[in-house]
Amino acid sequence: MSEAPIIAIDAGNSRIKWAVHDGEDWQARGVLATTDVNWLSEAIEDWPADARVVFCNVAGAGLAHTVHTLLAPRFGRPLEFSSTAAACGVSNSYERPQQLGADRWAALLGARAQADTACLVVCAGTATTVDVLTADGVFRGGVILPGLDLMRSALAGNTAQLPLAEGEWQATPRNTMDAIVSGCLNAQLGAIERMFALIADQPGARCVLTGGAATRLQAHLELPVQVEENLILDGLLCYARSAEPVVEHS
């Protein structure tokens, strides 16, 4: 019996990403600003009616209510994704596992589904998260820092003479625009490189990047690195396949 399609929805602080998996590969996919969530209704009309929907949300209760309302006529209640003590071969070492951001947890599951080597899982979005996953599937912990664009915005919004910089990275910047961009990039890169040092001696260790700023960071990292655009969606897919189907009760 063929697998029913799975639709994964990742609602972040800035963007909502979705994709349809037909059992073999990701097919239709899309992205929109979180503030444009109501436009999701147009995509929903084209999704296969027999699909299962898994929903990861870090954008708040209001956004969740809107998505549920949009999904209800065709799909009922989605499978809600949240952080747990263990799932899909990954153990969660957070002091309170349920407090780990759901998007971070999904990215860890996605990374584990790809390989069983130690890796540093980096989600570079509104915030940047840098998480350590061991070869035996243990999430040891990680750090959170403002994302690249948030760093630039903070300087522009909290200083009298520094603009929202659109400069380029330089090793030794000689103008203010480049100095701001290079400083923000170096802060991101430094955090990643320090955390990668914790697993650098492990066989096959690598850094897995996802998120809107992933390619900008990849260009300056001198360590084994790969960019995975659908890492969080891959984690949601793994979770949906392992979970019991949602049963609607009258």
Order of alpha helices (4+ residues) and beta strands (2+ residues): beta-beta-beta-alpha-beta-alpha-beta-beta-beta-alpha-beta-beta-beta-alpha-alpha-beta-alpha-beta-alpha
